[in-house]
Amino acid sequence: MNVSGSLREFNRRLDELCGSIFLLAVAKVGEVLKAIASDEMLYAIFAHITAGFNYAAVKSASFKYISGKGEFVPPEKDDDFMALAFFLLMEIDDKKEDLFALCNKYFYSAEGNQTAYDNFCRELVVPFGEIVNKTA
């Protein structure tokens, strides 16, 4: 598969994830990860950026409480953002991180779960896809 074909499948899976209703989103996370794992170029990018990456430290710095409210503060470096998002998606897929709790804690919306999930996509998933496309 060529570069545009690789990215096309990855982007399709990201669009499906963000276009999903909240209750079906966890299954879509696995599809994004499969798109990465099944493509040689994307796999190599993620192997490179995750080597030696301190996920626990970056996650702790990015997901925090500010003024008693959970907030997502994205890493400044693109590689760190990609690695954080990748590992977080892996944790969600492996059921080590609860997507429902994550969205309600750090992407909360008084309008409900779907809006909190939409915030998660807008603040984390969409920028993740943009950075991956730029990197590739």
C-alpha positions in Angstrom: 0.0 0.0 0.0 1.3 3.4 -0.8 1.5 6.4 1.5 -1.8 7.8 0.5 -3.5 4.4 0.7 -2.0 3.9 4.2 -3.3 7.3 5.4 -6.6 6.8 3.7 -7.4 3.7 5.8 -6.1 5.3 9.0 -8.1 8.4 8.4 -11.2 6.4 7.5 -10.9 4.5 10.9 -10.4 7.8 12.7 -13.5 9.3 11.0 -15.5 6.3 12.1 -14.2 6.6 15.6 -15.2 10.3 15.9 -18.4 9.8 14.0 -19.5 7.0 16.3 -22.0 7.2 19.1 -20.4 7.1 22.5 -21.6 3.6 23.4 -20.0 2.0 20.3 -16.7 4.0 20.4 -14.5 1.4 22.2 -14.9 -1.1 19.3 -13.8 1.7 16.9 -10.6 2.3 18.9 -9.5 -1.2 18.1 -10.0 -0.5 14.4 -7.7 2.5 14.5 -5.0 0.5 16.2 -5.4 -2.3 13.6 -4.9 0.3 10.8 -1.7 1.3 12.4 -0.4 -2.2 13.1 -1.3 -3.5 9.6 0.6 -0.8 7.8 4.4 -0.9 7.6 4.9 2.9 7.4 2.6 3.7 10.3 3.9 0.9 12.3 7.5 2.2 11.8 6.5 5.7 12.8 4.9 4.5 16.0 7.7 2.1 16.8 10.1 5.1 16.5 8.1 7.6 18.6 7.2 5.2 21.4 10.8 3.9 21.9 11.9 5.2 25.3 8.7 7.3 25.7 7.7 7.8 29.3 4.0 7.3 29.0 3.2 7.6 32.7 5.0 10.9 33.1 3.4 12.5 30.0 0.0 11.1 30.8 0.2 12.5 34.3 1.3 16.0 33.0 -1.5 16.0 30.3 -4.4 14.8 32.4 -4.7 16.9 35.5 -7.0 18.7 37.8 -6.9 22.5 37.5 -9.1 24.5 39.9 -10.9 21.3 40.9 -11.8 20.4 37.3 -10.3 17.7 35.1 -8.5 19.1 32.0 -6.5 17.7 29.2 -3.4 19.7 28.6 -1.8 18.4 25.4 1.9 17.8 25.1 3.7 20.5 23.2 5.9 18.2 21.1 4.1 16.4 18.2 6.0 13.1 18.9 4.8 13.2 22.5 1.3 13.9 21.5 1.3 11.0 19.0 2.8 8.6 21.5 0.4 9.7 24.3 -2.7 9.3 22.1 -1.4 6.0 20.8 -0.8 4.5 24.2 -4.1 5.9 25.5 -6.0 4.3 22.7 -4.2 1.0 23.5 -5.2 1.3 27.1 -8.8 1.9 26.1 -8.8 -1.0 23.7 -7.2 -3.3 26.4 -9.9 -2.1 28.9 -7.1 -0.7 31.2 -8.6 2.8 30.8 -12.4 3.4 30.8 -13.4 5.7 28.0 -16.6 6.7 29.7 -14.7 7.7 32.9 -12.0 9.5 30.9 -14.4 11.5 28.9 -16.5 12.5 32.0 -13.4 13.4 34.0 -11.3 15.3 31.5 -13.6 16.2 28.7 -16.8 16.8 30.7 -19.9 18.4 29.3 -23.0 19.3 31.1 -24.8 18.3 27.9 -24.1 14.6 28.5 -21.9 11.7 27.6 -22.1 12.1 23.8 -20.9 15.7 24.1 -18.1 14.7 26.5 -17.1 12.1 23.9 -17.2 14.6 21.1 -14.9 16.9 23.2 -12.5 13.9 23.5 -12.5 13.5 19.8 -12.1 17.2 19.1 -9.3 17.8 21.6 -7.4 14.5 21.3 -8.4 12.2 18.4 -8.6 14.8 15.6 -5.3 16.5 16.5 -3.7 13.0 16.8 -4.8 12.3 13.2 -3.6 15.6 11.9 -0.1 15.1 13.5 0.1 11.5 12.1 -0.8 12.8 8.6 1.7 15.6 8.8 4.4 13.2 10.1 3.7 10.6 7.4 
